[in-house]
Every structure is written in structure tokens, then in C-alpha cells.
Amino acid sequence: MRIAYVSLHWLRTLNSGVGKKIQSQISAWKDYGHEVKFFMHAAKRLDESALVPGEIVYYTESGKFVSELKRISAIYPLLDAVRAFHPDLIYIRYGMYVYPVHRLAEIAPLVEEITTNDLSQHGGLGVLYGLYNRITRGILIRNTSGLVCLSNELAKAPFNVKYQKPTVVIGDGINMKNIQPLAAPANEKPQIAFIGSPDSIWQGVDKLPAFARACPDVEIHIIGYSHLKPETDIPKNLHLHGYLSTVDYKKVLANMDCAIGSLALHRIQLNESSPLKTRECLALGLPMILPYHDTDLHYLESDFLLKIQNTENNIQTHANIIRDFAYRMRGRRVDNTLIAHLNQEVKERERLLFFEQVINKSRKTA
């Protein structure tokens, strides 16, 4: 197969979570003998050596109205670039609709990846963008030949089911060949890591200062944040590391006893997910606290997993349970054989099989 992989609105950097996912997907597809090209549509310009390799169509930003016109105008060269590649299938990450991106479906069968409850998440961008997304999201989905959802919850959601598209559920995976598990530290006080990105309400990082105050004998390390909003007194046992490169955040994780996942998926009306950061921490050997239903881990019973409720007060109600778990995990690391099903190769084999089914169905109906 010749696969065109399309990402809208954002530049995908090599060290970002999404960038790593895209690279590992493309690498796996190539290892299986397929030809792949990555296409990006974005405004912000960066040193291209920092980006996932691919063809970039830029547009300029200058106020909301002018920026939208520029964004639309950039879709035409994007369509031309994808058409020139002559793909057998086009894979696109969900992004807010921009006219006339649905014409990708005129080039080849189009498969869209649904990663979140965009109705809730995009509503956080303001009334105008939230309404625009509600009105336009179906334009692209109606033109797809299939959907890949990151969770069963998204696959069953009425706002996706109503389009009656062939759908497969594939949680995020991790390239375990490229990850060397970290040796267990010998900490007297438990060390807990949290990895997130600012301005993401579902991360729930705002819950951690209260947890730090409730458990002063536990050290909490937050990667990705240099400050917290609203501004608050930071407890002495809570440490903000800011944005770190892959090399630097692994140095921090090397001293951690366990890690904790996103704390507030409920804020975007989700209960189930399969976060990349969870998979990376597990592959590195860190036991995990899961404050949500994990697509690939919910059935796995292990001492290395602590599952807590996805509620606004989950930290308050489970503070002592989390503290006790962190103490039990000192000096321990996850047995990687327990998480072999998270390997990227397993995930991409299933995705490619779905691609072949979509292509074959499209040929029969052509």
C-alpha cells in the first residue's frame, strides 16, 4: 500500500507525544513493506530538523477571520501534494474541519482517527469554535471510508455511531524495541511522576497540590509544567520540572517509584482512554496509577496497576490509597511481559489489516 498520513493545523515535533506516535506508526508500516508519506498543514514555522519528516503546507495567521481564510487557502496545495503521491489510502488525525479538506476522499479511501470527545474538548476553545466544530465535524466523517477510535467509549458514542462507518478500536501503542526499562531506585520517600501539557483541562494537574499537602511524606514531580494555574503556594514536596526533552525527562523518571495518569478525563465527558504517556511509563518500568478506564489495561489485574475513580474528587477520596501504593512500589519495576500487547507492532498490524479491508471494500463498490 501507498499510505498518505495527514495532520491538520499543527506541526508535529519529533519529541512530542503525538510526534513520537506518528513516527512509530510510519516506521511500523514501512517495516511491513508499505510506502508512507507524511503531510502537515500548519501556521507556526519551526526548524524542520525538529519536525517529523514530511511535506509541510504553511499558512499565515493574522486575526481570526483572515487566519481562517489563509487556513482554507492552504488546503488546496495540501490536496495537490497528496494527489501527487497517488496513495492507495489516506489516514488523517481528527482536527477541526477546514474547507475543502473532505475532498481528500476523492483521491483515495479516507480513514480518520478519532482520539477524543472533540465536542467537549473543542468546546473549551470558546463558544464560537465549539459551535463551529459541532456544525462541521460531520462533513469529513461522512466522507470517510472508516474510523479508527482510540477507545470503545468513542466507538460507541452516539456522535460517532450515527455516521454508520466501519469502525475499529485500537488503543495507542508504544515501540518497546526502542525503550530500555529503567533500573529501580532505592528511595526512602516515594517519588511519583506526572507528565502533562499546560492548558489541557483533562490532565487535572490542579488536583496535585492538595494531594501533596495531604501526603507530605511523598514527593511529587510534575513534568511539562513550569507553573500552575491558578497561582497557588506550591508545597515543598511538589516539584515543577517544566518542559523537558526526552533525554531529560527520562533522567527524572529514572528516580521515580511510580507515575500517575490523567486525573480529569471526566471534564471532557470521557471515562476511557489509552494515553501514550501511560504506555511509555509502563515500558520504562514504572508502575501506574490509572484514574480512568484504560482501553488495553482495564482487564489486567496486577500489583503494578492502581485503578481509581474518574471523578472530580478522586484525589481526595483516594489520597491514602495512592500513598500506600507508592510505598509498595519502591524498588520495583513492571514486568514487560505483562504489557506485550501494548507493543506498537501489535497495534499497527491490526490497523493495516483494517486499511486493507477498507481498500478492498472501496474497490468492490467502485
Contacts in CASP RR format, 6 or more apart in sequence:
PFRMAT RR
TARGET T0000
AUTHOR 0000-0000-0000
METHOD contacts of the structure
MODEL  1
MRIAYVSLHWLRTLNSGVGKKIQSQISAWKDYGHEVKFFMHAAKRLDESA
LVPGEIVYYTESGKFVSELKRISAIYPLLDAVRAFHPDLIYIRYGMYVYP
VHRLAEIAPLVEEITTNDLSQHGGLGVLYGLYNRITRGILIRNTSGLVCL
SNELAKAPFNVKYQKPTVVIGDGINMKNIQPLAAPANEKPQIAFIGSPDS
IWQGVDKLPAFARACPDVEIHIIGYSHLKPETDIPKNLHLHGYLSTVDYK
KVLANMDCAIGSLALHRIQLNESSPLKTRECLALGLPMILPYHDTDLHYL
ESDFLLKIQNTENNIQTHANIIRDFAYRMRGRRVDNTLIAHLNQEVKERE
RLLFFEQVINKSRKTA
1 34 0 8 1.000
1 35 0 8 1.000
1 88 0 8 1.000
1 89 0 8 1.000
1 352 0 8 1.000
1 355 0 8 1.000
1 356 0 8 1.000
1 359 0 8 1.000
2 34 0 8 1.000
2 35 0 8 1.000
2 36 0 8 1.000
2 37 0 8 1.000
2 85 0 8 1.000
2 86 0 8 1.000
2 87 0 8 1.000
2 88 0 8 1.000
2 89 0 8 1.000
3 29 0 8 1.000
3 34 0 8 1.000
3 35 0 8 1.000
3 36 0 8 1.000
3 37 0 8 1.000
3 87 0 8 1.000
3 88 0 8 1.000
3 89 0 8 1.000
3 90 0 8 1.000
3 91 0 8 1.000
3 355 0 8 1.000
4 36 0 8 1.000
4 37 0 8 1.000
4 39 0 8 1.000
4 82 0 8 1.000
4 85 0 8 1.000
4 87 0 8 1.000
4 89 0 8 1.000
4 90 0 8 1.000
4 91 0 8 1.000
4 107 0 8 1.000
4 108 0 8 1.000
5 22 0 8 1.000
5 25 0 8 1.000
5 26 0 8 1.000
5 36 0 8 1.000
5 37 0 8 1.000
5 38 0 8 1.000
5 39 0 8 1.000
5 90 0 8 1.000
5 91 0 8 1.000
5 92 0 8 1.000
6 39 0 8 1.000
6 40 0 8 1.000
6 41 0 8 1.000
6 78 0 8 1.000
6 82 0 8 1.000
6 90 0 8 1.000
6 91 0 8 1.000
6 92 0 8 1.000
6 93 0 8 1.000
6 104 0 8 1.000
7 22 0 8 1.000
7 38 0 8 1.000
7 39 0 8 1.000
7 40 0 8 1.000
7 41 0 8 1.000
7 92 0 8 1.000
7 93 0 8 1.000
8 41 0 8 1.000
8 92 0 8 1.000
8 93 0 8 1.000
8 95 0 8 1.000
8 96 0 8 1.000
8 98 0 8 1.000
8 101 0 8 1.000
9 41 0 8 1.000
9 42 0 8 1.000
9 43 0 8 1.000
9 71 0 8 1.000
9 95 0 8 1.000
9 96 0 8 1.000
9 98 0 8 1.000
10 18 0 8 1.000
10 40 0 8 1.000
10 42 0 8 1.000
11 40 0 8 1.000
11 42 0 8 1.000
11 44 0 8 1.000
11 45 0 8 1.000
11 46 0 8 1.000
11 51 0 8 1.000
11 56 0 8 1.000
12 18 0 8 1.000
12 19 0 8 1.000
12 22 0 8 1.000
12 38 0 8 1.000
12 40 0 8 1.000
12 51 0 8 1.000
12 52 0 8 1.000
13 19 0 8 1.000
13 46 0 8 1.000
13 50 0 8 1.000
13 51 0 8 1.000
13 52 0 8 1.000
14 20 0 8 1.000
14 23 0 8 1.000
14 50 0 8 1.000
14 51 0 8 1.000
14 52 0 8 1.000
15 50 0 8 1.000
15 245 0 8 1.000
15 246 0 8 1.000
17 276 0 8 1.000
17 277 0 8 1.000
18 93 0 8 1.000
18 276 0 8 1.000
19 52 0 8 1.000
20 276 0 8 1.000
21 172 0 8 1.000
21 173 0 8 1.000
21 276 0 8 1.000
22 38 0 8 1.000
22 52 0 8 1.000
23 52 0 8 1.000
24 173 0 8 1.000
24 174 0 8 1.000
24 175 0 8 1.000
24 178 0 8 1.000
24 344 0 8 1.000
25 344 0 8 1.000
25 348 0 8 1.000
25 351 0 8 1.000
26 36 0 8 1.000
26 38 0 8 1.000
26 52 0 8 1.000
27 175 0 8 1.000
28 175 0 8 1.000
28 344 0 8 1.000
28 345 0 8 1.000
28 347 0 8 1.000
28 348 0 8 1.000
29 36 0 8 1.000
29 348 0 8 1.000
29 352 0 8 1.000
30 36 0 8 1.000
31 345 0 8 1.000
32 348 0 8 1.000
32 349 0 8 1.000
32 352 0 8 1.000
34 352 0 8 1.000
37 54 0 8 1.000
37 55 0 8 1.000
37 85 0 8 1.000
37 87 0 8 1.000
38 52 0 8 1.000
38 53 0 8 1.000
38 54 0 8 1.000
38 55 0 8 1.000
39 54 0 8 1.000
39 55 0 8 1.000
39 56 0 8 1.000
39 57 0 8 1.000
39 78 0 8 1.000
39 81 0 8 1.000
39 82 0 8 1.000
40 51 0 8 1.000
40 52 0 8 1.000
40 54 0 8 1.000
40 55 0 8 1.000
40 56 0 8 1.000
40 57 0 8 1.000
41 56 0 8 1.000
41 57 0 8 1.000
41 59 0 8 1.000
41 71 0 8 1.000
41 74 0 8 1.000
41 75 0 8 1.000
41 78 0 8 1.000
41 98 0 8 1.000
42 56 0 8 1.000
42 57 0 8 1.000
42 58 0 8 1.000
42 59 0 8 1.000
43 58 0 8 1.000
43 59 0 8 1.000
43 60 0 8 1.000
43 61 0 8 1.000
43 67 0 8 1.000
43 70 0 8 1.000
43 71 0 8 1.000
45 58 0 8 1.000
48 56 0 8 1.000
55 81 0 8 1.000
57 74 0 8 1.000
57 75 0 8 1.000
57 77 0 8 1.000
57 78 0 8 1.000
57 81 0 8 1.000
58 74 0 8 1.000
59 67 0 8 1.000
59 70 0 8 1.000
59 71 0 8 1.000
59 73 0 8 1.000
59 74 0 8 1.000
60 67 0 8 1.000
60 70 0 8 1.000
61 67 0 8 1.000
61 70 0 8 1.000
62 70 0 8 1.000
68 98 0 8 1.000
71 98 0 8 1.000
72 98 0 8 1.000
72 99 0 8 1.000
72 100 0 8 1.000
75 98 0 8 1.000
75 99 0 8 1.000
75 100 0 8 1.000
75 101 0 8 1.000
76 100 0 8 1.000
78 101 0 8 1.000
79 100 0 8 1.000
79 101 0 8 1.000
79 103 0 8 1.000
79 104 0 8 1.000
79 107 0 8 1.000
82 90 0 8 1.000
82 104 0 8 1.000
82 107 0 8 1.000
83 107 0 8 1.000
87 107 0 8 1.000
87 108 0 8 1.000
88 108 0 8 1.000
88 109 0 8 1.000
88 359 0 8 1.000
89 108 0 8 1.000
89 109 0 8 1.000
89 110 0 8 1.000
89 111 0 8 1.000
89 355 0 8 1.000
89 358 0 8 1.000
89 359 0 8 1.000
90 104 0 8 1.000
90 105 0 8 1.000
90 107 0 8 1.000
90 108 0 8 1.000
90 109 0 8 1.000
90 110 0 8 1.000
90 111 0 8 1.000
91 111 0 8 1.000
91 112 0 8 1.000
91 113 0 8 1.000
91 355 0 8 1.000
92 101 0 8 1.000
92 104 0 8 1.000
92 110 0 8 1.000
92 111 0 8 1.000
92 112 0 8 1.000
92 113 0 8 1.000
92 140 0 8 1.000
93 112 0 8 1.000
93 113 0 8 1.000
93 115 0 8 1.000
94 112 0 8 1.000
94 113 0 8 1.000
94 114 0 8 1.000
94 115 0 8 1.000
94 116 0 8 1.000
94 118 0 8 1.000
95 118 0 8 1.000
96 118 0 8 1.000
96 122 0 8 1.000
96 129 0 8 1.000
96 132 0 8 1.000
96 133 0 8 1.000
96 136 0 8 1.000
96 137 0 8 1.000
97 133 0 8 1.000
97 136 0 8 1.000
97 137 0 8 1.000
97 138 0 8 1.000
97 139 0 8 1.000
97 140 0 8 1.000
101 140 0 8 1.000
102 139 0 8 1.000
102 140 0 8 1.000
102 142 0 8 1.000
102 143 0 8 1.000
104 110 0 8 1.000
104 143 0 8 1.000
105 143 0 8 1.000
105 144 0 8 1.000
105 145 0 8 1.000
109 145 0 8 1.000
109 146 0 8 1.000
109 358 0 8 1.000
109 359 0 8 1.000
109 362 0 8 1.000
110 140 0 8 1.000
110 143 0 8 1.000
110 144 0 8 1.000
110 145 0 8 1.000
110 146 0 8 1.000
111 144 0 8 1.000
111 145 0 8 1.000
111 146 0 8 1.000
111 147 0 8 1.000
111 148 0 8 1.000
111 354 0 8 1.000
111 355 0 8 1.000
111 358 0 8 1.000
112 140 0 8 1.000
112 141 0 8 1.000
112 144 0 8 1.000
112 146 0 8 1.000
112 147 0 8 1.000
112 148 0 8 1.000
113 147 0 8 1.000
113 148 0 8 1.000
113 149 0 8 1.000
113 150 0 8 1.000
114 147 0 8 1.000
114 148 0 8 1.000
114 149 0 8 1.000
114 150 0 8 1.000
114 154 0 8 1.000
114 155 0 8 1.000
114 160 0 8 1.000
115 150 0 8 1.000
115 154 0 8 1.000
116 150 0 8 1.000
116 154 0 8 1.000
116 268 0 8 1.000
116 270 0 8 1.000
117 154 0 8 1.000
117 157 0 8 1.000
117 268 0 8 1.000
117 269 0 8 1.000
117 270 0 8 1.000
118 133 0 8 1.000
118 137 0 8 1.000
119 130 0 8 1.000
119 133 0 8 1.000
119 134 0 8 1.000
119 137 0 8 1.000
119 159 0 8 1.000
119 269 0 8 1.000
120 267 0 8 1.000
120 268 0 8 1.000
120 269 0 8 1.000
120 270 0 8 1.000
121 202 0 8 1.000
121 268 0 8 1.000
122 129 0 8 1.000
122 130 0 8 1.000
122 133 0 8 1.000
123 129 0 8 1.000
123 130 0 8 1.000
123 133 0 8 1.000
124 130 0 8 1.000
124 201 0 8 1.000
137 159 0 8 1.000
138 163 0 8 1.000
141 147 0 8 1.000
141 160 0 8 1.000
141 163 0 8 1.000
141 165 0 8 1.000
142 163 0 8 1.000
144 163 0 8 1.000
144 165 0 8 1.000
145 165 0 8 1.000
145 166 0 8 1.000
145 358 0 8 1.000
145 361 0 8 1.000
145 362 0 8 1.000
146 165 0 8 1.000
146 166 0 8 1.000
146 167 0 8 1.000
146 354 0 8 1.000
146 358 0 8 1.000
147 155 0 8 1.000
147 160 0 8 1.000
147 163 0 8 1.000
147 165 0 8 1.000
147 166 0 8 1.000
147 167 0 8 1.000
147 168 0 8 1.000
148 167 0 8 1.000
148 168 0 8 1.000
148 169 0 8 1.000
148 170 0 8 1.000
148 351 0 8 1.000
148 354 0 8 1.000
149 155 0 8 1.000
149 160 0 8 1.000
149 167 0 8 1.000
149 168 0 8 1.000
149 169 0 8 1.000
149 170 0 8 1.000
150 169 0 8 1.000
150 170 0 8 1.000
150 171 0 8 1.000
150 172 0 8 1.000
150 273 0 8 1.000
150 274 0 8 1.000
150 295 0 8 1.000
151 169 0 8 1.000
151 171 0 8 1.000
151 270 0 8 1.000
151 272 0 8 1.000
151 273 0 8 1.000
151 274 0 8 1.000
151 295 0 8 1.000
152 169 0 8 1.000
152 272 0 8 1.000
152 295 0 8 1.000
153 270 0 8 1.000
153 271 0 8 1.000
153 272 0 8 1.000
153 293 0 8 1.000
154 160 0 8 1.000
154 169 0 8 1.000
154 270 0 8 1.000
154 272 0 8 1.000
155 161 0 8 1.000
155 167 0 8 1.000
155 168 0 8 1.000
155 169 0 8 1.000
160 167 0 8 1.000
166 354 0 8 1.000
166 357 0 8 1.000
166 358 0 8 1.000
166 361 0 8 1.000
168 350 0 8 1.000
168 351 0 8 1.000
168 354 0 8 1.000
169 295 0 8 1.000
170 347 0 8 1.000
170 350 0 8 1.000
170 351 0 8 1.000
170 354 0 8 1.000
171 274 0 8 1.000
171 295 0 8 1.000
171 296 0 8 1.000
171 347 0 8 1.000
172 274 0 8 1.000
172 275 0 8 1.000
172 276 0 8 1.000
172 279 0 8 1.000
172 347 0 8 1.000
173 274 0 8 1.000
173 276 0 8 1.000
173 279 0 8 1.000
173 342 0 8 1.000
173 343 0 8 1.000
173 344 0 8 1.000
173 346 0 8 1.000
173 347 0 8 1.000
174 276 0 8 1.000
174 279 0 8 1.000
174 280 0 8 1.000
174 282 0 8 1.000
174 283 0 8 1.000
174 342 0 8 1.000
174 343 0 8 1.000
174 344 0 8 1.000
175 343 0 8 1.000
175 344 0 8 1.000
175 345 0 8 1.000
176 283 0 8 1.000
176 336 0 8 1.000
176 339 0 8 1.000
176 340 0 8 1.000
176 342 0 8 1.000
176 343 0 8 1.000
176 344 0 8 1.000
179 280 0 8 1.000
179 283 0 8 1.000
179 284 0 8 1.000
181 283 0 8 1.000
181 284 0 8 1.000
181 285 0 8 1.000
181 333 0 8 1.000
181 334 0 8 1.000
181 336 0 8 1.000
182 250 0 8 1.000
182 253 0 8 1.000
182 254 0 8 1.000
182 284 0 8 1.000
182 285 0 8 1.000
182 286 0 8 1.000
182 333 0 8 1.000
183 254 0 8 1.000
183 333 0 8 1.000
184 257 0 8 1.000
184 331 0 8 1.000
184 332 0 8 1.000
184 333 0 8 1.000
185 191 0 8 1.000
185 254 0 8 1.000
185 255 0 8 1.000
185 256 0 8 1.000
185 257 0 8 1.000
185 330 0 8 1.000
185 331 0 8 1.000
186 330 0 8 1.000
186 331 0 8 1.000
187 255 0 8 1.000
187 257 0 8 1.000
187 330 0 8 1.000
187 331 0 8 1.000
189 217 0 8 1.000
189 218 0 8 1.000
189 219 0 8 1.000
190 217 0 8 1.000
190 218 0 8 1.000
190 219 0 8 1.000
190 257 0 8 1.000
190 258 0 8 1.000
190 323 0 8 1.000
190 326 0 8 1.000
190 327 0 8 1.000
190 329 0 8 1.000
190 330 0 8 1.000
191 218 0 8 1.000
191 219 0 8 1.000
191 221 0 8 1.000
191 255 0 8 1.000
191 256 0 8 1.000
191 257 0 8 1.000
191 326 0 8 1.000
192 218 0 8 1.000
192 219 0 8 1.000
192 220 0 8 1.000
192 221 0 8 1.000
192 256 0 8 1.000
192 257 0 8 1.000
192 258 0 8 1.000
192 259 0 8 1.000
192 260 0 8 1.000
192 289 0 8 1.000
192 322 0 8 1.000
192 326 0 8 1.000
193 221 0 8 1.000
193 223 0 8 1.000
193 252 0 8 1.000
193 253 0 8 1.000
193 256 0 8 1.000
193 258 0 8 1.000
193 259 0 8 1.000
193 260 0 8 1.000
193 281 0 8 1.000
193 286 0 8 1.000
194 205 0 8 1.000
194 208 0 8 1.000
194 220 0 8 1.000
194 221 0 8 1.000
194 222 0 8 1.000
194 223 0 8 1.000
194 259 0 8 1.000
194 260 0 8 1.000
194 261 0 8 1.000
195 223 0 8 1.000
195 224 0 8 1.000
195 249 0 8 1.000
195 259 0 8 1.000
195 261 0 8 1.000
195 277 0 8 1.000
195 281 0 8 1.000
196 203 0 8 1.000
196 205 0 8 1.000
196 222 0 8 1.000
196 223 0 8 1.000
196 224 0 8 1.000
196 225 0 8 1.000
196 262 0 8 1.000
196 277 0 8 1.000
197 203 0 8 1.000
197 224 0 8 1.000
198 224 0 8 1.000
198 225 0 8 1.000
201 264 0 8 1.000
201 267 0 8 1.000
201 268 0 8 1.000
202 262 0 8 1.000
202 264 0 8 1.000
202 265 0 8 1.000
202 267 0 8 1.000
202 268 0 8 1.000
202 270 0 8 1.000
203 262 0 8 1.000
203 263 0 8 1.000
203 264 0 8 1.000
204 262 0 8 1.000
204 263 0 8 1.000
204 264 0 8 1.000
204 267 0 8 1.000
205 222 0 8 1.000
205 225 0 8 1.000
205 228 0 8 1.000
205 263 0 8 1.000
206 228 0 8 1.000
206 229 0 8 1.000
206 230 0 8 1.000
207 263 0 8 1.000
207 264 0 8 1.000
207 314 0 8 1.000
207 315 0 8 1.000
208 220 0 8 1.000
208 222 0 8 1.000
208 238 0 8 1.000
208 263 0 8 1.000
208 315 0 8 1.000
209 228 0 8 1.000
209 232 0 8 1.000
209 233 0 8 1.000
209 234 0 8 1.000
209 235 0 8 1.000
209 238 0 8 1.000
210 315 0 8 1.000
210 316 0 8 1.000
211 220 0 8 1.000
211 315 0 8 1.000
211 319 0 8 1.000
211 322 0 8 1.000
212 218 0 8 1.000
212 220 0 8 1.000
212 235 0 8 1.000
212 237 0 8 1.000
212 238 0 8 1.000
213 235 0 8 1.000
214 316 0 8 1.000
214 319 0 8 1.000
215 237 0 8 1.000
215 319 0 8 1.000
215 320 0 8 1.000
215 322 0 8 1.000
215 323 0 8 1.000
216 235 0 8 1.000
216 236 0 8 1.000
216 237 0 8 1.000
217 237 0 8 1.000
217 323 0 8 1.000
218 237 0 8 1.000
218 323 0 8 1.000
218 326 0 8 1.000
219 237 0 8 1.000
219 239 0 8 1.000
220 237 0 8 1.000
220 238 0 8 1.000
220 239 0 8 1.000
221 239 0 8 1.000
221 241 0 8 1.000
221 252 0 8 1.000
221 256 0 8 1.000
222 228 0 8 1.000
222 238 0 8 1.000
222 239 0 8 1.000
222 240 0 8 1.000
222 241 0 8 1.000
222 242 0 8 1.000
223 241 0 8 1.000
223 242 0 8 1.000
223 244 0 8 1.000
223 249 0 8 1.000
223 252 0 8 1.000
224 241 0 8 1.000
224 242 0 8 1.000
224 243 0 8 1.000
224 244 0 8 1.000
225 240 0 8 1.000
225 241 0 8 1.000
225 242 0 8 1.000
226 240 0 8 1.000
226 242 0 8 1.000
226 243 0 8 1.000
227 240 0 8 1.000
228 234 0 8 1.000
228 240 0 8 1.000
234 240 0 8 1.000
241 249 0 8 1.000
241 252 0 8 1.000
244 252 0 8 1.000
250 284 0 8 1.000
253 259 0 8 1.000
253 281 0 8 1.000
253 284 0 8 1.000
253 286 0 8 1.000
256 286 0 8 1.000
257 286 0 8 1.000
257 287 0 8 1.000
257 326 0 8 1.000
257 329 0 8 1.000
257 330 0 8 1.000
257 331 0 8 1.000
257 332 0 8 1.000
258 286 0 8 1.000
258 287 0 8 1.000
258 288 0 8 1.000
258 289 0 8 1.000
258 325 0 8 1.000
258 326 0 8 1.000
258 329 0 8 1.000
259 277 0 8 1.000
259 278 0 8 1.000
259 281 0 8 1.000
259 286 0 8 1.000
259 287 0 8 1.000
259 288 0 8 1.000
259 289 0 8 1.000
260 288 0 8 1.000
260 289 0 8 1.000
260 291 0 8 1.000
260 322 0 8 1.000
261 275 0 8 1.000
261 277 0 8 1.000
261 278 0 8 1.000
261 288 0 8 1.000
261 289 0 8 1.000
261 290 0 8 1.000
261 291 0 8 1.000
261 292 0 8 1.000
262 273 0 8 1.000
262 275 0 8 1.000
262 291 0 8 1.000
262 292 0 8 1.000
263 291 0 8 1.000
263 314 0 8 1.000
263 315 0 8 1.000
264 291 0 8 1.000
264 310 0 8 1.000
264 312 0 8 1.000
265 271 0 8 1.000
265 272 0 8 1.000
265 273 0 8 1.000
265 291 0 8 1.000
265 292 0 8 1.000
265 310 0 8 1.000
266 310 0 8 1.000
266 311 0 8 1.000
266 312 0 8 1.000
267 312 0 8 1.000
270 292 0 8 1.000
271 292 0 8 1.000
271 293 0 8 1.000
271 310 0 8 1.000
272 292 0 8 1.000
272 293 0 8 1.000
272 294 0 8 1.000
272 295 0 8 1.000
272 298 0 8 1.000
273 292 0 8 1.000
273 293 0 8 1.000
273 294 0 8 1.000
273 295 0 8 1.000
274 294 0 8 1.000
274 295 0 8 1.000
274 296 0 8 1.000
278 288 0 8 1.000
278 290 0 8 1.000
278 294 0 8 1.000
278 297 0 8 1.000
279 339 0 8 1.000
279 342 0 8 1.000
281 288 0 8 1.000
282 288 0 8 1.000
282 304 0 8 1.000
282 334 0 8 1.000
282 339 0 8 1.000
282 342 0 8 1.000
283 336 0 8 1.000
283 339 0 8 1.000
283 342 0 8 1.000
285 333 0 8 1.000
285 334 0 8 1.000
285 336 0 8 1.000
286 333 0 8 1.000
286 334 0 8 1.000
287 303 0 8 1.000
287 304 0 8 1.000
287 305 0 8 1.000
287 306 0 8 1.000
287 325 0 8 1.000
287 329 0 8 1.000
287 332 0 8 1.000
287 333 0 8 1.000
287 334 0 8 1.000
288 304 0 8 1.000
288 305 0 8 1.000
288 306 0 8 1.000
289 306 0 8 1.000
289 308 0 8 1.000
289 322 0 8 1.000
289 325 0 8 1.000
290 297 0 8 1.000
290 305 0 8 1.000
290 306 0 8 1.000
290 307 0 8 1.000
290 308 0 8 1.000
291 308 0 8 1.000
291 309 0 8 1.000
291 310 0 8 1.000
291 314 0 8 1.000
292 310 0 8 1.000
293 310 0 8 1.000
296 341 0 8 1.000
296 342 0 8 1.000
297 305 0 8 1.000
298 307 0 8 1.000
300 338 0 8 1.000
302 338 0 8 1.000
303 328 0 8 1.000
304 329 0 8 1.000
304 332 0 8 1.000
304 334 0 8 1.000
304 335 0 8 1.000
304 338 0 8 1.000
306 321 0 8 1.000
306 322 0 8 1.000
306 325 0 8 1.000
308 314 0 8 1.000
308 318 0 8 1.000
308 321 0 8 1.000
308 322 0 8 1.000
309 317 0 8 1.000
309 318 0 8 1.000
311 317 0 8 1.000
315 322 0 8 1.000
340 346 0 8 1.000
END
